[in-house]
Amino acid sequence: MIYIGSDEVGWGAVAGPLYVVGVAMPKVWALQGLRDSKKLSRTAREALFEPLVEQVRGNWALAIRTAEQIDRLGAQHCLIDAHTAVLQQLLARTTGAYTMIVDGSLRLPELPQAASIPKADDHFPIVSAASVIAKVLRDDLMRELAATYPWYGFETNAGYGSTHHLEALKKYGLCPIHRRSYLKNFAPT
């Protein structure tokens, strides 16, 4: 039996892309310390990343939806589209019996067999793996983007609406990676 799981990072951020990662592995596997990426420190996530990617090599997929796509197509559409894309990629490489698990309360019309389970990243190693890979990759990108847009604190807030980030928005306005649809009522002072 193969388990295929997916999770997203960046859904609630006001800047930067949405990352969705899917992982496919046999049911019986785990990595010591693996759990929901939000419950791990940055150090713990980064320590898990390389061994995790090595263990799941060739059995994971990434879909990225940019802030511009989110603004143009809608966040929910992008979320469904990205989960569908990674799961379909992994399904195409899978033979035999499988179970598909998506973190959250999300219906995927093209994949009705996918079980949508709130907090799956806490309960299923396959979804925890997807969570950690997505979080490390997206956080790395946001730290890189902090060099281009240094005023917003992306290196620490990863594009989420922290106090510092919101204060910077008031002072400097929006940059190209901000999600205008999330900030449509925002007006700099």
C-alpha positions as a Markdown table, in Angstrom:
| # | Residue | x | y | z |
|---|---|---|---|---|
| 1 | Met | 0.0 | 0.0 | 0.0 |
| 2 | Ile | 1.3 | 3.4 | -1.0 |
| 3 | Tyr | 0.3 | 6.5 | 0.9 |
| 4 | Ile | 0.2 | 9.8 | -1.0 |
| 5 | Gly | -0.1 | 13.0 | 1.1 |
| 6 | Ser | -0.1 | 16.7 | 0.5 |
| 7 | Asp | 0.1 | 19.9 | 2.5 |
| 8 | Glu | 0.4 | 23.6 | 1.8 |
| 9 | Val | 2.5 | 26.4 | 3.2 |
| 10 | Gly | 1.8 | 30.1 | 2.7 |
| 11 | Trp | -2.0 | 29.9 | 2.5 |
| 12 | Gly | -2.5 | 32.7 | 5.1 |
| 13 | Ala | 0.6 | 34.8 | 4.1 |
| 14 | Val | -0.1 | 38.3 | 2.7 |
| 15 | Ala | 3.1 | 38.1 | 0.6 |
| 16 | Gly | 4.9 | 35.5 | -1.4 |
| 17 | Pro | 3.8 | 32.3 | -3.1 |
| 18 | Leu | 1.7 | 29.4 | -2.0 |
| 19 | Tyr | 3.7 | 26.1 | -1.9 |
| 20 | Val | 2.0 | 22.7 | -2.0 |
| 21 | Val | 4.1 | 19.6 | -1.7 |
| 22 | Gly | 3.0 | 16.0 | -2.2 |
| 23 | Val | 4.9 | 12.9 | -1.0 |
| 24 | Ala | 4.3 | 9.2 | -1.9 |
| 25 | Met | 5.8 | 6.4 | 0.3 |
| 26 | Pro | 4.9 | 3.0 | 1.7 |
| 27 | Lys | 2.8 | 3.1 | 4.8 |
| 28 | Val | 5.5 | 1.8 | 7.1 |
| 29 | Trp | 8.1 | 4.5 | 7.3 |
| 30 | Ala | 8.9 | 7.4 | 9.5 |
| 31 | Leu | 11.7 | 9.8 | 10.4 |
| 32 | Gln | 12.5 | 10.4 | 14.0 |
| 33 | Gly | 11.0 | 13.8 | 15.1 |
| 34 | Leu | 8.8 | 14.2 | 12.0 |
| 35 | Arg | 5.6 | 16.1 | 12.7 |
| 36 | Asp | 3.6 | 19.1 | 11.5 |
| 37 | Ser | 6.1 | 21.7 | 10.4 |
| 38 | Lys | 4.3 | 24.5 | 12.4 |
| 39 | Lys | 5.1 | 22.6 | 15.6 |
| 40 | Leu | 8.8 | 22.3 | 14.8 |
| 41 | Ser | 11.4 | 25.0 | 15.3 |
| 42 | Arg | 13.3 | 26.3 | 12.2 |
| 43 | Thr | 16.4 | 24.4 | 13.4 |
| 44 | Ala | 14.4 | 21.1 | 13.8 |
| 45 | Arg | 12.8 | 21.5 | 10.3 |
| 46 | Glu | 16.1 | 22.2 | 8.7 |
| 47 | Ala | 17.7 | 19.3 | 10.4 |
| 48 | Leu | 15.0 | 17.0 | 9.1 |
| 49 | Phe | 15.0 | 18.4 | 5.6 |
| 50 | Glu | 18.0 | 16.7 | 4.0 |
| 51 | Pro | 17.4 | 13.2 | 5.5 |
| 52 | Leu | 13.7 | 13.6 | 4.6 |
| 53 | Val | 14.4 | 14.5 | 1.0 |
| 54 | Glu | 16.9 | 11.7 | 0.7 |
| 55 | Gln | 14.4 | 9.2 | 2.1 |
| 56 | Val | 11.6 | 10.3 | -0.2 |
| 57 | Arg | 13.8 | 11.0 | -3.3 |
| 58 | Gly | 11.9 | 10.9 | -6.5 |
| 59 | Asn | 8.6 | 10.4 | -4.6 |
| 60 | Trp | 7.7 | 14.0 | -4.0 |
| 61 | Ala | 6.3 | 16.9 | -6.1 |
| 62 | Leu | 6.0 | 20.7 | -5.7 |
| 63 | Ala | 3.5 | 23.1 | -7.0 |
| 64 | Ile | 3.9 | 26.9 | -6.6 |
| 65 | Arg | 1.2 | 29.5 | -7.1 |
| 66 | Thr | 2.5 | 33.1 | -7.2 |
| 67 | Ala | 0.9 | 36.1 | -5.5 |
| 68 | Glu | -0.1 | 37.3 | -9.0 |
| 69 | Gln | -1.9 | 34.0 | -9.7 |
| 70 | Ile | -3.6 | 34.1 | -6.3 |
| 71 | Asp | -4.8 | 37.6 | -7.0 |
| 72 | Arg | -5.9 | 36.8 | -10.6 |
| 73 | Leu | -7.5 | 33.3 | -10.0 |
| 74 | Gly | -8.4 | 33.4 | -6.3 |
| 75 | Ala | -6.7 | 31.8 | -3.4 |
| 76 | Gln | -9.1 | 28.8 | -3.2 |
| 77 | His | -8.7 | 28.0 | -6.9 |
| 78 | Cys | -4.9 | 28.1 | -6.6 |
| 79 | Leu | -5.0 | 25.9 | -3.5 |
| 80 | Ile | -7.2 | 23.3 | -5.1 |
| 81 | Asp | -5.2 | 23.5 | -8.4 |
| 82 | Ala | -1.8 | 23.1 | -6.7 |
| 83 | His | -2.9 | 20.1 | -4.5 |
| 84 | Thr | -4.5 | 18.5 | -7.6 |
| 85 | Ala | -1.3 | 19.0 | -9.6 |
| 86 | Val | 1.1 | 17.4 | -7.1 |
| 87 | Leu | -1.2 | 14.5 | -6.3 |
| 88 | Gln | -1.8 | 13.8 | -10.0 |
| 89 | Gln | 2.0 | 13.8 | -10.6 |
| 90 | Leu | 2.5 | 11.3 | -7.8 |
| 91 | Leu | -0.5 | 9.2 | -8.8 |
| 92 | Ala | 1.0 | 8.9 | -12.3 |
| 93 | Arg | 4.1 | 7.3 | -10.8 |
| 94 | Thr | 2.2 | 5.0 | -8.4 |
| 95 | Thr | 1.2 | 1.4 | -9.2 |
| 96 | Gly | -1.0 | -0.7 | -7.1 |
| 97 | Ala | -3.1 | 0.2 | -4.1 |
| 98 | Tyr | -2.9 | 3.6 | -2.6 |
| 99 | Thr | -4.5 | 5.9 | -0.1 |
| 100 | Met | -4.5 | 9.7 | -0.7 |
| 101 | Ile | -4.6 | 12.2 | 2.1 |
| 102 | Val | -4.9 | 15.9 | 1.9 |
| 103 | Asp | -4.4 | 18.1 | 4.9 |
| 104 | Gly | -7.3 | 20.3 | 5.8 |
| 105 | Ser | -11.0 | 20.5 | 4.7 |
| 106 | Leu | -10.5 | 20.6 | 1.0 |
| 107 | Arg | -12.5 | 19.0 | -1.8 |
| 108 | Leu | -10.6 | 18.2 | -4.9 |
| 109 | Pro | -13.2 | 17.7 | -7.7 |
| 110 | Glu | -10.7 | 15.9 | -10.0 |
| 111 | Leu | -9.6 | 13.6 | -7.3 |
| 112 | Pro | -12.7 | 12.5 | -5.3 |
| 113 | Gln | -10.8 | 9.6 | -3.9 |
| 114 | Ala | -8.5 | 12.0 | -1.9 |
| 115 | Ala | -9.4 | 12.0 | 1.8 |
| 116 | Ser | -9.4 | 15.5 | 3.2 |
| 117 | Ile | -8.5 | 15.3 | 6.9 |
| 118 | Pro | -8.1 | 18.3 | 9.1 |
| 119 | Lys | -4.7 | 18.3 | 11.0 |
| 120 | Ala | -3.5 | 15.4 | 8.8 |
| 121 | Asp | 0.0 | 16.9 | 9.1 |
| 122 | Asp | -0.2 | 16.0 | 12.8 |
| 123 | His | -1.4 | 12.4 | 12.4 |
| 124 | Phe | 0.1 | 11.0 | 9.1 |
| 125 | Pro | 3.9 | 10.9 | 8.5 |
| 126 | Ile | 3.3 | 11.3 | 4.8 |
| 127 | Val | 1.5 | 14.6 | 5.2 |
| 128 | Ser | 4.0 | 15.7 | 7.9 |
| 129 | Ala | 6.8 | 15.0 | 5.4 |
| 130 | Ala | 5.0 | 17.2 | 2.8 |
| 131 | Ser | 4.5 | 19.9 | 5.4 |
| 132 | Val | 8.2 | 20.0 | 6.4 |
| 133 | Ile | 9.5 | 20.0 | 2.8 |
| 134 | Ala | 7.1 | 22.8 | 1.8 |
| 135 | Lys | 7.9 | 24.9 | 4.8 |
| 136 | Val | 11.7 | 24.7 | 4.4 |
| 137 | Leu | 11.6 | 25.4 | 0.7 |
| 138 | Arg | 9.2 | 28.4 | 1.0 |
| 139 | Asp | 11.0 | 29.9 | 4.1 |
| 140 | Asp | 14.3 | 29.7 | 2.1 |
| 141 | Leu | 12.6 | 31.6 | -0.7 |
| 142 | Met | 11.2 | 34.2 | 1.6 |
| 143 | Arg | 14.7 | 34.8 | 3.1 |
| 144 | Glu | 16.1 | 35.2 | -0.4 |
| 145 | Leu | 13.3 | 37.7 | -1.2 |
| 146 | Ala | 14.1 | 39.6 | 2.0 |
| 147 | Ala | 17.3 | 40.8 | 0.3 |
| 148 | Thr | 15.3 | 42.3 | -2.6 |
| 149 | Tyr | 12.6 | 43.7 | -0.3 |
| 150 | Pro | 14.4 | 44.4 | 3.0 |
| 151 | Trp | 11.8 | 46.5 | 4.7 |
| 152 | Tyr | 9.2 | 43.9 | 5.4 |
| 153 | Gly | 11.1 | 41.3 | 7.5 |
| 154 | Phe | 10.4 | 38.4 | 5.2 |
| 155 | Glu | 13.4 | 36.6 | 6.7 |
| 156 | Thr | 11.5 | 36.3 | 10.0 |
| 157 | Asn | 7.8 | 36.5 | 9.1 |
| 158 | Ala | 7.9 | 34.5 | 5.8 |
| 159 | Gly | 5.3 | 36.9 | 4.4 |
| 160 | Tyr | 2.7 | 36.5 | 7.1 |
| 161 | Gly | 1.1 | 39.6 | 8.6 |
| 162 | Ser | 3.3 | 40.2 | 11.7 |
| 163 | Thr | 3.2 | 43.5 | 13.4 |
| 164 | His | 6.6 | 44.5 | 11.9 |
| 165 | His | 5.3 | 43.5 | 8.4 |
| 166 | Leu | 2.1 | 45.5 | 8.8 |
| 167 | Glu | 4.0 | 48.6 | 10.0 |
| 168 | Ala | 6.3 | 48.3 | 7.0 |
| 169 | Leu | 3.3 | 48.1 | 4.7 |
| 170 | Lys | 2.0 | 51.4 | 6.2 |
| 171 | Lys | 5.3 | 53.1 | 5.6 |
| 172 | Tyr | 6.5 | 51.6 | 2.3 |
| 173 | Gly | 3.3 | 50.3 | 0.6 |
| 174 | Leu | 3.0 | 47.1 | -1.3 |
| 175 | Cys | 5.9 | 45.4 | -3.2 |
| 176 | Pro | 5.4 | 43.1 | -6.2 |
| 177 | Ile | 5.1 | 39.9 | -4.2 |
| 178 | His | 2.3 | 41.2 | -1.9 |
| 179 | Arg | -1.1 | 39.6 | -2.5 |
| 180 | Arg | -3.3 | 42.5 | -3.4 |
| 181 | Ser | -6.5 | 40.5 | -3.0 |
| 182 | Tyr | -5.5 | 39.8 | 0.7 |
| 183 | Leu | -4.7 | 43.5 | 1.2 |
| 184 | Lys | -7.4 | 45.2 | -1.0 |
| 185 | Asn | -8.5 | 47.4 | 1.9 |
| 186 | Phe | -5.0 | 48.4 | 2.7 |
| 187 | Ala | -3.9 | 52.0 | 2.1 |
| 188 | Pro | -0.5 | 53.2 | 3.1 |
| 189 | Thr | -0.3 | 56.2 | 5.4 |
